[in-house]
């Protein structure tokens, strides 16, 4: 009986010379995953998911109209926020070309979902997110750890030495999640800034029209149907819940994992695995985090359909174990404890934040 592709891959990890094996780590794994058919599109899954999201969105709109001038509209606001989080996950998947074989179909689906339903620019987000995927947690290259309100690196935290900014920095882990209530507003503002910048492309101008129309119609509908106070409460709650849920699904994946100096070079597999963290928790966590809890597998295979990430996980975990690559997976609540601890103490971390003995062997 012939050996399976996985058994052939793992049977003798030392058969090659170390330098050759180091260079082919990812290509060997990718070949195995392709042979097992794990990169095939999952059309039924995604069409069903899109249909359910659209139906839920229609239900919220109907409920909003029927309720009229009522404080029960805040329930609609919370429900709308949760649905828009699922829309954002679908646009993320489409931007990564997980849904269709056609690049154009993926790009326009992502654009319509993000711009037409969520009111955000997929072009802005994709540019930023691609840089993150190319260099996760690498100082000076990953925009997700760039200088901002939160300090993610020791140097940035160390520059906050006086007054309120030092007080804030010492407690930023505890303040991180309250700050996520502003993430929804921040995403809309950043999207508009990008789309209306000088030099925007024709496609971005079309996207700008879609995003502005969506946001304008939404806000107008709120203030036409509801009094100013209730409309403002609806808008504020929707943005806050959206920001916390969406930001909370991305935060556990890399925060508190090793930081990579700007000049360090690593092979693709180690660069993606060692800087990423999986979050276990079953179907509920899978749904709440949009599959991003399989962050290691997502970074290794960005175009892999979301439901397949769970299937490829055992292969990746075993392969990493066979090749001495640390694979990190923690529980749902533990992941957030790690984030809070790291952000509260980031200023106390070593100056060379990348302290992994294994990877130090691979520095150039």
Steps between C-alpha positions, in 0.01 A plus 500: 500500500636846409591748769284807553648840405512597868687185606753551221550859607553421869674164473855632493531874564881465516542337159615828346801701604402764761531793258286330237239391755487850646431647155237243402300485825205696371505374142481138621206579726322694225542211256343262749206732566435536128516125443243450773266742323484741793524812284186424299225766503199447729224663295203348684639616835555857389178543301309369802688730734443805278131414465454467876677829566285682245185344647603604852575851379159517336341386826672776696388763249142373523517500880638854498211626287234315700629608842506868412553743786597257775797437725475137394681625191819453701448126462493557124822701533677213675368246250607718207851529644533121530377448145744759365783316675404192298492717187853616581614139538354414159667801337826393666466152353417635156789747509727201569343327197356217706152503345541487121767383257460827310710787639253754361201328665682494832607864477156633410324281754734631769445856376119470503486329838742741668388820328134437427404322822764587762590850376874441491768512231630156409780664299635680806463194718654262246810718456550511875419134557732378225793674669407327824492157334838560335672585828289414808629666817808633320595842632488769235317277252179375662248788515307319774780581747576847366506806725152603611289543812612158627873424534578152367881511512745564787655803324162660447394432858836626629445837334194561719672616817297784649158614607175362368661320208715295742197432722309386193788283378531324834132403483448463126430129528194568714399789275547307176152350492314821595696666218367240259159664534648772276639254246186502286511879465873484434451251214246727331722808539812323371303365205374846402844656543648240267227523236502882488876541496665670207589251227215253566446256214182470292400185689558678831279789387223250425559341838485844663158562346375164631637556852366857526159392369481216749603715797279789393188288454558324832540816706211671320269204567588506871424868546184491287344206685626582851533812715851641523573342840390149404662521157830606659475220758430248221798620296734510800405153622524347153848645442619400849382137476633472146842632604533276806391183320704559186810631677468226762513235228830629360676596824578152643677383185833683533500733802749373756676272252868561421593822325746476212776759450471685170816350352441137598434250221304182558367229274130527415376217723674623814414861427130413494481231771721646772332840497141367495276353767200271459199521730312181577138483606292301254219606262390799711847655490533409131182697429577794731850545359416426139759223479778740600559284806686270257747781447804282438330307223352820356842662479652193339215463248328841464281384209378187678120508552404571858331162578809311382732663755370267770578198283856602419585588861607147612729472197667834570534432872661160442728637230619780730567249779701279264713796390552663840287808427305624802124490441300720739137438588317626808147519635262785416516683833869425548574678172352825631683464833823480301412817307425701814820384673715569196365848434524599866862387513627559146725780623676253731579249224855445381643749249546218251140379517557188292625249757427165339813277533387280211464782252825665607669213314350635179606862527699624197 
